[in-house]
Amino acid sequence: MDRAALSRGASDDAIYRSVAAALVARKCSGTIVDVGCGAGRLLTYLQGRFDRYIGVDLIAYAGFPVSERRIVADVEQQSIPLASRCADVAVAVEVIEHLENPRAFVRGLTRLVAPGGWVVITTPNQRSALSLLTLAFRGRFAAFQDVNYPAHITALLDVDLRRIASECGLVDARIEFTACGRIPKAHQCYPEFLSRRFPAALSDNVLLVARTPIPVLA
């Protein structure tokens, strides 16, 4: 919990923008459940698109919107305390790398979403140039150095995200990238036009966007 508190309940703006863009592109609306919500910053990027926002997190971070519902829960140790099919979208921004059992976590997200709804998960991009160079020279992915441990414990490739989505019964899975990445050995990021041209190599974070299936009536 102490390590989680260091983040102050926020991720990078580029990640939130990418999640919001993915939801807008799919015309999502209704109820969204933000698991690992932190201080609820994702809500500011959704621009009133959703009628209801529910945040779930281990820590009750300061700054969470008082008008929205928040649930404090350890999703590693218990199921997410919400009813099945209660949401149109379930989002987990930079959460899955903190967990011991990513498949159980994705099953939990999938349970929350009504048929035809969406699950969005973000995590560090292990295939970025920065991460692969760090692996080659230091023997660890960039986001999984000693300084990141034990907060970051599960490194997933985009192929792992696709496989997990399929195993959990999700369909129409797509991998997207934030198009924002740090230049190795520098404090600057790549120019946006380069990151958008080579997103897998020049993005620090990756998104899985997948849908819950709609039952076919006989």
Secondary structure, DSSP 8 states (H G I E B T S, - for coil): -HHHHTTTT---HHHHHHHHHHHHHTT--EEEEEET-TTTTHHHHSTT-EEEEEEEESS--TT--TTSEEEE--TTTS--SS-TT-EEEEEEES-GGG-S-HHHHHHHHHHHEEEEEEEEEEEE-TTSHHHHHHHHHHSS-GGGSGGGTTT------HHHHHHHHHHTT-EEEEEEE-S--B-TTSSSB--HHHHHHSTTTS-SEEEEEEE-------
